[in-house]
Amino acid sequence: MSAYQALYRKYRPQTFDDVSGQTAVTQTLKTQVTTGKLSHAYLFTGSRGTGKTSCAKILAKAVNCLAPTDGNPCNRCAACQAIDSGSCMDVLEIDAASNNGVDNVRDLRDDAIYSPAQVKMRVYIIDEVHMLSISAFNALLKIVEEPPEHLLFILATTELHKVPATILSRCQRFSFRRISQEDIAARLQYVAYQENIDLDAGAARVLARLADGAMRDGLSLLDQCASATVGELTAERVYDCLGIAGERKCGELMGYIAAHDSRSALDLFNKLYAQGKDLGAMLDELACLSRDLLVMKTAGGAGIAMLSGVASDQETLTMAKALSTGELIRMMGLLQSTLSGFTRSSSRRMDGELCILQMCQPELSLDPEAINARLTRLEDQIKTGAFVQAPSPSPTAAQAEDAEELPPPPSDEDAPPVAAAPTPRPMEPPAGFWAELCGAVRKEVKPPAFGFFSSGPSAPVQPSLTEGDLRLMCGNTFVAETIDKPDILEVVSRKAAAILGRPVRVKVIDRSARPAGDPRMEQLMHFGRAHSDIIKIKNS
């Protein structure tokens, strides 16, 4: 029984016509082979998985083929079969990553002067040539410049900037572009048909998008998903197999962020985390979607051709209207900084939750990007008419009639003196009251408010008990806004009443709130107005 061969190896192109998405390169090479106007040295450059090594092997076969057809090798003659099987000693593929020393290049140079024994031309394919040392490049320089007539060099690299200019000037350079999603999807459909894989069109588009312009990556992903799935391979099964959230969940999460619904966004984020979705891939999808929204926001209809395909064009257009340019730029910065910190993070989940919370609530931060996001959102709402000031409530007709029937209010001289409302007297709570209340509340309250109910002198929330009220004294605005929710206050009131044996009203007090006229608040408001004026001047 023969060993299984990976799809990207099994379906490696065997002729120039089989190479997808590199028509400019393959057509030039075919013309040179047909006319015999071959160079002595070629340099293939481009990102991974775009066909550099495949074209190098095809070119090595084409120049040695005994019966070439329109510049393509026949793949049937003795020379083509020997090169395909790797038994031809005159066509050598060298990995510069592991043979990067000057001694390796000297051995190559000494062997290159001998005439080929099996084929017409001796071909050296040096892969990842940028890994050669400086001394190795210097040793290679002379023979690349003036090789024997029977010698052909084909250099391949993914990092062109690391190749010395002296080597570049002696080679014909061919740049391999990233393969389009349409070409990758078409090739995946062809391979799936040949392998009897029931590949859905939507799944092919997802795999093509995840391949990021690399055909080899697309075939490897297809190989992985096909081996883990029985039956039709759909987009949802691709998401489950690769551990990514998918465009529907990613769009839903971005919708919650656009609506500033922190609770729903965190709830969905934690559900996806519990399902085993990769947090890095999830935030990367959000970053791609933010980029698409920014493109649609700034380029309009012309930006459709630049979308990455994370969401449909209509969904992208709808979400782009709900977010301002400043918000999208801030989101992309937050996502990129969070992703870059994942490599040294001790808790990816905590970093992801903090990133989602900051995207939902820009008011939590006073940095210039957060203030700019809030200002641009307000400006967009004013421009589109979405911002409407709430009118003051007017009395109904029945209220107006009742007001007419009522007698005029007595004058201040005739009015009896009104007794001042008694000030609630502070009370000393029973021993252990706060610790017992915190323990009872923590059983029903969910994070992040869960962590604020703790006893001790440095706790973020401190109690103050009066005759009828329980005041929760908060150390900062964030704590106060987090626990000042009806469902949380109801739990605190119910548990306190059960402990004290009488009804208790709960109030939240922000001890960090500054009074009107505070010079620091005036400076912040002045900064916001000045920043808004700068944005308006730039837009005009």
SULSUL-V206398 format. One record per helix or strand. SS is the DSSP state (@ for helix, = for strand). FROM is the first residue (numbers start at 0). LEN is the number of residues. Records with the same first field share a line. If there is no record, write none. Layout:
BEGIN
SS=FROM-LEN / FROM-LEN
END
This chain:
BEGIN
@=6-4 / 15-3 / 22-13 / 51-13 / 77-8 / 101-11 / 128-3 / 133-12 / 159-3 / 164-4 / 180-14 / 200-11 / 214-13 / 234-8 / 246-12 / 261-13 / 278-28 / 312-10 / 324-20 / 347-13 / 361-3 / 367-17 / 396-9 / 432-10 / 448-4 / 476-7 / 485-15 / 518-21
==40-6 / 68-1 / 71-1 / 90-5 / 121-6 / 150-7 / 171-5 / 198-1 / 232-1 / 425-1 / 460-6 / 468-6 / 504-6
END
